[in-house]
Amino acid sequence: MSRRTVTVTAVALAVVSALLLTGCGADAPPKGPVGPPSARGEAVAPAGGSPFWVDPESDAVRQMRRYEAQGRAEDARVLKRIADRPVADWPSGADPVPEITRAVRGAAAQNRTAVFVAYNIPHRDCGMYSAGGAHDAAAYRGWVDSFASALGGSSAIVVLEPDAVPHVVDGCTPGQYHDERYSLLAEAVERLKRQPRTRVYLDAGNPAWIDDPGKLVEPLRRAGVARADGFSLNVSNFQTNDVVRAFGARLSGLLGGTRFTVDTSRNGDGPLPGDRADAWCNPPGRSLGVPPTDRTGDELVDAYLWIKRPGDSDGQCRGGPSAGTWWPEYALGLARRAKS
């Protein structure tokens, strides 16, 4: 996704376990397991005791396997800093059900919480790097209903529509779509909250994008934040935790104490220095931030989450592939510079 800013248990069934296990390649495999569980495609207990689910078939895990097969043991070790952490799932395509079902089943087998991003609003991203979304309002309502139904009674967090509210606030989304967007977001919050164990956080951008939290209050209210569990900040961006928490506290106060989550996936070194218009897009020299946890030490912050998948491109800038495409070189850079 892009940003218009200067910075955007129960034991598993045997069949499921069999599907998750992978072979060791074309050569005759050595006896016994090789490498860490993540590299073998097995269920992973998140590093650091996080309550969130780790996908054992993520791009980072698959890349680790490739590095191991190539004899790049050190690169595989470094990438483990991403592969063993829980990262949000962004269901794509017209039917989100298969992807969500796989994730909630995997999470339920470990008594963990799956984290998702619902990102399919019509006129998404103002036609920029992550353009797309549902064809129209009816298609979006159907997609959200399928999304919510697939969650069932599983424990889940949904970050709802990154960019959607801020793009209204900054004027990027044309005015004729504003009322429809607010209605669709409010309806999505209401539909998702029918699921008994789903928490919903409505995206509110980041402090370097909409720098006055007061500008977000009425838009978030119209988008249904009162029925949600809170709002999300810093999705796909690089603002430091201190800056984001301060901004979030101000916005929370204006909303009567609403809680929030922070995307810490790539903010370990903060934003790219300098006043640059493309600072949000694949900036060099960045690092992983605080690993996902619900132990934030802040009564207003429900969780630090890795919403942006570290290693996914922001778009075709600085030599990157299309938005959302796995970029192993960038992932390695983030992981090498990580402080935890």
Secondary structure, DSSP 4 states (H G I P E B T S, - for coil): ---SS-----PPPHHHHHHH-----SSPPPSS--S-HHHHT---PPGGG-SBPPPTT-HHHHHHHHHHHTT-HHHHHHHHHHHTS---B---SS--HHHHHHHHHHHHHTT-BEEEEE---TTBGGGSTT-B--SSHHHHHHHHHHHHHHHTTS-EEEEE-TTHHHHHHTT-S-GGGHHHHHHHHHHHHHHHTTSTTEEEEEE---TTTS--THHHHHHHHHTTGGGSSEEEE-TT----HHHHHHHHHHHHHHTTS--EEEE-SSBTT-SPSS--TTTTSS-TT-B--SPSBS--S-TTEEEEE--S-TTB--SSSTT--STT-B-HHHHHHHHHT---
